[in-house]
């Protein structure tokens, strides 16, 4: 089953991306592929990744300290999460 996640980070987009991937590896996810979406003027983004344990979609936003929460969801919830986040990022 896929996973969705919510992350907080006090770092910039690139550093946040690297930090989240590193944290996923610590939690036993072997990442095979990942991509990162964000808008330059928005304080949040979306990371989509494929791992040996399943697909992941993690929405992050700027905050004071780093935190990552994950939950296992259905395929439909996973796809809805990505679609909703991408619509918000694109301004649609």
Residue pairs with C-beta under 8 A, 6 or more apart in sequence:
1 54
1 72
1 73
1 74
1 75
2 54
2 55
2 56
2 57
2 72
2 73
2 74
2 75
2 78
3 53
3 54
3 55
3 56
3 57
3 70
3 71
3 72
3 73
3 78
4 56
4 57
4 58
4 59
4 70
4 71
4 73
4 77
4 78
4 81
5 20
5 56
5 57
5 58
5 59
5 68
5 69
5 70
5 71
6 58
6 59
6 60
6 68
6 69
7 16
7 20
7 58
7 59
7 60
7 61
7 66
7 67
7 68
7 69
8 60
8 61
8 62
8 63
8 64
8 65
8 66
8 67
8 68
9 15
9 16
9 19
9 20
9 60
9 61
9 62
9 63
9 66
10 62
10 63
10 64
10 65
10 66
11 19
11 66
13 36
13 38
13 45
16 45
16 60
17 34
17 36
17 45
17 47
19 66
20 47
20 58
20 60
20 68
21 31
21 34
21 47
21 49
23 66
23 68
24 31
24 49
24 51
24 56
24 68
25 31
27 70
28 53
29 49
29 51
29 52
29 53
29 56
30 51
30 52
30 53
31 49
31 50
31 51
32 49
32 50
32 51
32 52
33 49
33 50
34 47
34 48
34 49
34 50
35 47
35 48
35 49
36 45
36 46
36 47
37 45
37 46
37 47
37 48
37 85
37 86
37 89
38 44
38 45
38 46
38 89
39 45
39 89
42 89
43 61
43 62
44 59
44 60
44 61
44 62
44 89
45 59
45 60
45 89
46 57
46 58
46 59
46 60
46 82
46 85
46 86
46 89
47 56
47 57
47 58
47 60
48 55
48 56
48 57
48 82
49 55
49 56
49 57
49 58
50 56
54 72
55 78
56 70
57 78
57 81
57 82
57 85
58 68
58 70
59 81
59 85
73 81
